[in-house]
Amino acid sequence: MNVSDAVEHRISVRAYKPDPVPRAVVAEILERAARAPSGGNLQPWRVYALTGAPLEAFKAGVAQNPAGEPMEYAVYPPDLWDPFRTRRFENGEQLYASIGVPREDKAARLRWFARNAQFFGAPVGIFFCLDRKLGPPQWSDLGMYMQTVMLLAVERGLDTCAQEFWARYPLSVARATGLPEDHMVFSGLALGYRDPDHPINGWRSTRDPLDVWCDLKGWE
């Protein structure tokens, strides 16, 4: 599989088969992803991968606290403005339409949102963390590391869903992983084999065309 195919194939998968992922495969993906760009070669990522009993125990604990904990950071700016507000709104509408949940059924939407806390049934949950004293450039590096993980997963026949949702549970993540106090939770990632029959995996989020957000200058 070439890079273009991996980029095209990668989507945020929200329903997984229970099939386990071998430890060697997970370790290989995480290690190879460390070739991602890193300013000054700081390699700011600290990664924890859970499966089996540790993952089930973690999910059970989180399920007892649906309200969440003090957030690590605001995932979205307050009073989101256009075009970002419209993009987010349309994305949500498309997602819930794929599983037949109307906008007025708030309870059903909340139940689906709560599936974040179960990693959408994925057999592997991964947390990406970094030292609190690092800044936005290192957050960017960690994001590039995550993207590399996701593309390598596609190459191995796996699927993923990045989850900033886990910024809602920093204390629970720290307890489950032994995360040092001077480190923060940046994001989580569901990893596993997609359920091809589930309708929520049958849609793709839209992207604006190139000319909306890119200027190419100097070409005739």
FENFEN-V904837 format. One record per backbone hydrogen bond with DSSP energy under -0.5 kcal/mol. NH is the residue of the N-H (numbers start at 1). CO is the residue of the C=O. If there is no record, write none. Layout:
NH,CO / NH,CO
This chain:
6,2 / 7,3 / 8,4 / 9,5 / 10,6 / 13,11 / 13,160 / 16,120 / 17,193 / 22,20 / 26,22 / 27,23 / 28,24 / 29,25 / 30,26 / 31,27 / 32,28 / 33,29 / 34,31 / 35,32 / 36,33 / 41,38 / 42,39 / 46,129 / 48,127 / 50,125 / 52,123 / 54,51 / 55,51 / 56,52 / 57,53 / 58,54 / 59,55 / 60,56 / 61,57 / 62,58 / 63,59 / 64,60 / 64,61 / 65,62 / 68,65 / 69,168 / 72,167 / 75,73 / 84,81 / 85,81 / 87,83 / 88,84 / 89,85 / 90,86 / 91,87 / 92,88 / 93,89 / 94,90 / 95,91 / 96,92 / 97,93 / 98,94 / 99,95 / 99,96 / 100,97 / 101,96 / 102,100 / 105,102 / 106,104 / 109,105 / 110,106 / 111,107 / 112,108 / 113,109 / 114,110 / 115,111 / 115,112 / 116,113 / 117,114 / 118,115 / 119,116 / 120,115 / 121,118 / 122,119 / 124,191 / 125,50 / 126,189 / 127,48 / 128,187 / 129,46 / 129,127 / 130,184 / 132,182 / 134,131 / 138,135 / 139,135 / 140,136 / 141,137 / 142,138 / 143,139 / 144,140 / 145,141 / 146,142 / 147,143 / 148,144 / 149,145 / 150,146 / 151,147 / 152,148 / 153,149 / 154,150 / 155,151 / 156,152 / 157,154 / 158,153 / 159,192 / 160,11 / 161,190 / 163,188 / 166,163 / 167,164 / 168,165 / 169,166 / 170,167 / 173,169 / 174,170 / 175,171 / 176,172 / 177,173 / 178,174 / 179,174 / 183,180 / 184,130 / 186,128 / 186,184 / 187,128 / 188,163 / 189,126 / 190,161 / 191,124 / 192,159 / 194,192 / 195,15 / 196,194 / 198,195 / 201,198 / 202,199 / 212,209 / 213,209 / 213,210 / 214,210 / 217,215
